[in-house]
Amino acid sequence: MEEKLIKVLWVENDPEVIEAFPGEAYEYGIHLVPFTNWDEAELALKEDFEQWSAIILDAKCCLHADSPDNAAVFLTNVSNAITLLCRGKKFIPWYVLSGQAEDNIKDLIPESRKSWDGDWKKPYYDKNTDRDILYHRIKNAARKFKSSCMKIHEMYKEVFDSIDHLKLHDEVDNYLTDLLVELHFPELDDKHLNENYEKVRKCIEYIFRKMIEIGMLPYQKKINLTWSNKILSGMPVYDKDGTEVARGVIAVLPQILQDNIIHMIHTAGSALHTDEEKDTDTKHVKDYLSSVGNSSFLIKSYALQICDLILWLNNFAEENPDKEANSRNWEIWDEKKFR
């Protein structure tokens, strides 16, 4: 898998600098993402905290979009804001890259920056002379302060390599990462994880769409998860009037995956209060979660089950590359019912 760029949030409001620096940073494997004021940068941090590996601050910049660039106001407020944002999450190292004279800003930069950058004797990096060393130091720090997302991709490398190999939808990577992060990094403490059963359901839907591409399931514009699982399990599929519309000729899925998938489908559907499956009892999921103190262990266990499903599908696809042959494992009598 190609090494991903180190994503750095960059607060800078000089148009010429914004145009010039990203190209050179790219040569170091760094993607500088510029914001002209702290309000916009802070919003980007809050929306997706895990994607950022470092923060670069121009000393004399704007706190708000309509405020003047003032080093004292900017550095004091922003350094405090970063500390608060990192609390309870991963630590993101930050650096000051400035063209101002040291005497003008050195007393504005908190001593706390020495805890991650203390072997750099100056409190800031000079735009004219220190960019090369700053890029190198950001790369080294990124290895030390690796985001939880990067750690998850290393821990589950075989799974995420399979996602790439299968060319599954990007959301599978994103959703599965979110769920696994919560499993392994309890300090992130997402109190609302049980509201994310949609991510489980969406992962299964995208996996079924890939199965359609390789002939394991008949075409469906809107995926019927229960019908699809029955076909993969070698079972008949009946319409509401009792008419058989399709069936699996053989059970392609192992029994354990059959059971796991149908449980995930029904539980996720219930938790979401969807009306796709009218017979799903939404109350039993509420009652269950209440009985275990609304713990998130169930949804975390589903993340691991999805990992196994992806690994199994990758192996199946490699061993059964013939789409037409795969399509002989099911029969369909009424294609309109699937569309």
N, C-alpha and C positions, 0 to 999 in steps of 0.2 A: 504494500500500500504506500503511495507517495506521501512523504512527510508533509504535514500541514504547516502553513505559515503560522508564525506566532502573531496573534492578534493584539494590537496595542491601541488603547484609547488615547487620543492625542488632543489636547486642548490648545489651540493655536488660532490666532485671528489675522495673521499676516498672509495675504493672498499669495505673495511670491514664495514664501516659505512653504505654504501648503502645497503649492505646485511642485516645488523642487525636491523636498525631502522624501516623499514616499517612494520614489524610484530608486534612490540609493539604499533605502532601508530594505527594499525587496531583495536586494542582492545579499542581504544577511539573513534572509528567510523571515523577514518581519513585515507584517501588513499594518501600516499606520492608518488609522481611521480618524480623520480630523473632525473636531467640533469647535465652533468659534466662541462658545461660551459654556460655562459650567452647567447651567440649567439643562441644556441639550445633552451634554455628556453624562450627567447624572441620570437622566431619563434612560439613556442607552444602557447604563450600568444596571439599573433596576429592572429593565425589561429582560435582560439576559446576562446575568452577572458572571456565569461560568465561562463565557466565551473569551473573556479578556485575561491576558497573561501579564500585562503591565499597563501603567498609566504614565504618560509624559505630559508635564505641565509647562507651558510658557509662563514665566514669572509675571509678566505684565499682560494680563488678559482680562476678559470680561466675566464677571460673576453671572450677570443676567444679560439677555440679548440687548436690552436697552440701557445697560449701565456702561460707564466709561471704563477703559482698561486701567486698573489700579493694582499694583503689585501687593501692597499691604492688605487691601480688602480681599483680593483674589486668593492669595496663598494662605492667609489665616483661615478663611472660611472653607476652602476646598480641602486642605489637609485635615481639618476636623471632620468634614463630611465623609471623606474616604475612610477614616477610622471607624465611623459609625456604620457605614455600609458594609465593612468587612466583618463586623462583629457577628459571631455565630456562623460565619461562612468561611470560605477560603481567604487567605491573605493575598492581596494584589499589591506588589511592590510599585511604588511611584517615584518619579524622578523629575527634577526641574531642569529643563533645557532652555537656557536664556541667553540673550545677547547683551544683557545689561551688565554693568560693572559689579563685581562681587560686593563691594562696599555698600551698594544700594539695596541688595536683597539678602545678604547672608544671614542677617539677624531675623529675617522673616520666615526662614525655613526651619521647621521644628527639629530639635536634636533627635527626635525619635527616628528620623530617617537613618541614623547610624546603625539601628538594629538589623537592617538588611543591606545597607550600603556604606557601612562605616569604614571600610578599607579604601574608599574613595575620599581623599582628604578634603576636597572642596565640597561645599554643601550643594552645589549645582554643577551642571555641565554647560560648557560654553558652546554656543551654536556654531562658532567659527572654527574651533579647534578640537572639540571633544565628541563630535558625533560618532566617529568610528568606535571609540572606546565605549560609548553609551550603548551602541547597538550590540557590541560583544557582551557587555554586562547584562543586558536584557536577556540575551540568549542563555547565558549561564544561570541567571535567576529563574528563568522559565523552567529549567530542568529541576531546580530545587523547589519552587513553588508551583508545582504542576497542578493544573486544575483537576477537580474531581472527575470531570468529563474525560480528560485525557487518561487519567488513571483507570477509569472504567474501560476505555477502549483497549488499554494494555492488558487488563485483567481478563477481558473477554475477547481477546484478539481473534480467536477462531470464529466466534460468532459474527463479529463485525467484518471480518474478511469474507465470510459467507454472504453477508448482506450486500457487500460490494460485488462479489462474484455473481450473485443472482440478479444484480441490478434491481433490488427491491426499491420501492419508493423511499425518497430521502426521509420522509416522516417516520419510517420504521426505525431508522438510526436514531432520530431525535427522540421519539417516544420511549424507545427501549432504554436509551441512555438516561433519560429523566427518571425512569422507574428504578434502574439499577443504582443510580447515584443515591437515591433515598435508602436503598437496601444496605449499602456499604458505608455511607457517611451520615450516621444518625445526628451528627452535630448540625447538619443543615436543617433537620427537624421541620419538615413540611407538614404542618398541622392539617393541611387540606389535601393530602395525598389521596384520600378516599373519594375525592371529587374527580379523580383522574381515571376512572374506569373506561372512559371513552378512548384513552390511549391504548388500553388492552384490546378493545373491540376494533379500533382502527388498524392496529398491527395485524390482527387476524384477517381483516378484510383485504389489506394490501397483499398479504401472503396468498390468500385465495385468488386474487387477481393475477398474481404471478403464475399460479397453478393453471389458470385459464390460458395464459400465454403459452405454456408448455404442454397443453393438451390434457391436463389431469382433470379438468372440469369443463362443462359446457359453457359457452359464452353467456354472460349475464351483464346487462347494463347496470342494474342495481343488484349488488351481491345479496343473495339470500343465504345467510351464514348457516342456518340450521340445515337447509336442503343440501348445501355444499358439503357439510360434514357427513351427512348421511350417504351421499354418493361416494365420498372418499372411504367410507366405512363399509361399502358393499351392501348398502341397504336401499329399499325402495323409497321413493318420495311420492307422497299423496297430496293432491289438492284438497281444498276444504270440503268438496263434495264427495271425497273418497276415491276420486279417479287417480290412478297411478300415472304420473307425468314423466318420471325418470327413475333410474335405479343404478346403483353401482354393480357392475358385473362381478368384481372381486373387491375385497377390502384392501385398498392400497395403504392406508394408514395403519400403523401398529395399534393394537387395542389400547395401550396406555395413552397414546396421542389422541385417539378417538374420544376417550373419556375426558381427558384434560381439556380438549377444545370445546366440547359441548358444555362443560361446566363453566368455562370462561365466557362463552357466548351468553349463557343464561344469566350468570351472575352480573356480568358487565351490563347486559341489557336491562336488568332489573335495577341496578344501581343508577342507571341513566334515565329511568322512567320512559324508555322508548316505547313506541306503539308498534314496532315492526313485528313483534311476536306477541299477539294479543293474549296468549295463554300464560305469559310469564307473570309470575306472582312477584310484585315489587316489594311486598311487605316482608317476605321471608329474609331478604337481604338486609333490610333495615333492622329487623329483629336480631339477626345474627350479629351484625356489627355492634349493635347495642349490647349484646350479651358478652362481647369480648372487649368492652370498653372502647369501642370504635378504634381498635388497633388497625394498623395498616399492613399487618403480616400477610393477609390473604392476597392483596394486590401485589405485594412484593414477591410472593411465591409465584404469581402468574407471570411476572417478568422472567423468572428462571424457566418456567414451562415454555414460554415463547422462544427462549434461547434454544432449547432442545428441538422445538419445531423447526426453527430456521436451519439448524445443523442437519436435521433429518432431510429437509427439503433440498438442501445443497447436495447432499450425498445422492439422493434420488435423482436429481436433475443430471448429475454427472454420469450416473449409471444408466439413465433412460433418456437419452437426448432426442429420441424420435417422437415428435409431437403426434404424428398419426397413430403410432403404436400406443402411445399413452391414452389417446382418445378411445381406444377399443376397450378400455377398462370400465366404461359406462355406456348406458343407452338412454336415449331421451325420446319420448313419444310426442310431447307437445312443447315445442321450442318457444311458443308465444308466452307460455306461463313463466318462462325464465326472463323474459325481456320487459 
